[in-house]
């Protein structure tokens, strides 16, 4: 199954706004991230600092993903305001 993935921060700077990843079914967050890193090995050192969200919700490794869902990969986001 082909999954369209939105990218942010340094991923977007390197690869553009989105990529399409071919993943064997059933597609899980873990399988998608593994395939992303296999397809783009330049990010293998970053896997511990990448998050995956489906339909704007952080997901865990065994979350199943369907082709019509919005998927995004991005580094950690911090919030708050500077003092």
C-alpha positions as CSV (number, residue, x, y, z in Angstrom):
1,X,0.0,0.0,0.0
2,X,1.2,3.5,-0.8
3,X,1.0,6.0,2.1
4,X,1.4,9.7,1.6
5,X,3.4,11.2,4.4
6,X,3.7,14.9,5.3
7,X,7.1,16.0,6.5
8,X,8.2,18.9,8.8
9,X,11.3,20.7,9.9
10,X,14.6,19.2,8.7
11,X,12.8,16.3,6.9
12,X,10.8,18.9,4.8
13,X,14.0,20.8,4.1
14,X,15.7,17.7,2.7
15,X,12.8,15.9,0.9
16,X,10.0,18.4,0.4
17,X,6.5,18.7,1.8
18,X,5.5,15.1,1.3
19,X,6.8,11.7,0.2
20,X,5.0,8.5,-0.7
21,X,6.1,5.3,1.0
22,X,5.3,1.8,-0.2
23,X,4.6,-0.4,2.8
24,X,3.4,-4.1,3.1
25,X,0.0,-4.5,4.6
26,X,-1.1,-4.4,7.4
27,X,0.5,-1.0,7.7
28,X,1.5,-0.1,11.3
29,X,3.3,2.9,12.6
30,X,6.4,0.8,13.3
31,X,6.4,-0.7,9.8
32,X,5.9,2.7,8.1
33,X,8.7,4.3,10.1
34,X,11.0,1.4,9.3
35,X,10.2,1.7,5.6
36,X,10.8,5.4,5.7
37,X,14.2,4.9,7.2
38,X,15.1,2.2,4.7
39,X,14.0,4.4,1.8
40,X,15.8,7.5,3.3
41,X,18.8,6.0,5.1
42,X,20.3,9.5,5.7
43,X,17.8,9.8,8.6
44,X,18.6,6.5,10.3
45,X,20.5,8.3,13.2
46,X,17.3,10.4,13.8
47,X,14.8,7.6,14.4
48,X,14.8,8.1,18.2
49,X,13.8,11.8,17.7
50,X,11.1,11.4,15.1
51,X,7.4,11.3,15.9
52,X,4.6,9.9,13.8
53,X,1.0,11.2,13.8
54,X,-2.1,9.9,12.1
55,X,-5.0,12.2,11.7
56,X,-3.2,14.8,13.9
57,X,-2.8,12.4,16.8
58,X,0.5,10.9,18.0
59,X,0.5,7.1,17.5
60,X,2.2,4.1,19.1
61,X,4.1,1.5,17.1
62,X,1.2,-1.0,16.6
63,X,-1.3,1.6,15.4
64,X,-2.7,0.4,12.0
65,X,-2.8,3.0,9.2
66,X,-5.1,3.1,6.2
67,X,-4.4,4.8,2.9
68,X,-7.0,7.5,3.4
69,X,-5.5,8.7,6.7
70,X,-3.4,11.8,7.1
71,X,0.1,10.8,8.2
72,X,3.0,13.0,9.3
73,X,6.5,12.5,10.5
74,X,8.3,15.3,12.4
75,X,10.8,15.9,15.2
76,X,9.7,16.7,18.7
77,X,7.8,20.0,19.2
78,X,8.2,22.1,22.2
79,X,5.8,24.8,23.3
80,X,5.4,27.5,25.9
81,X,6.8,30.9,25.9
82,X,10.2,32.3,26.6
83,X,10.6,34.3,29.8
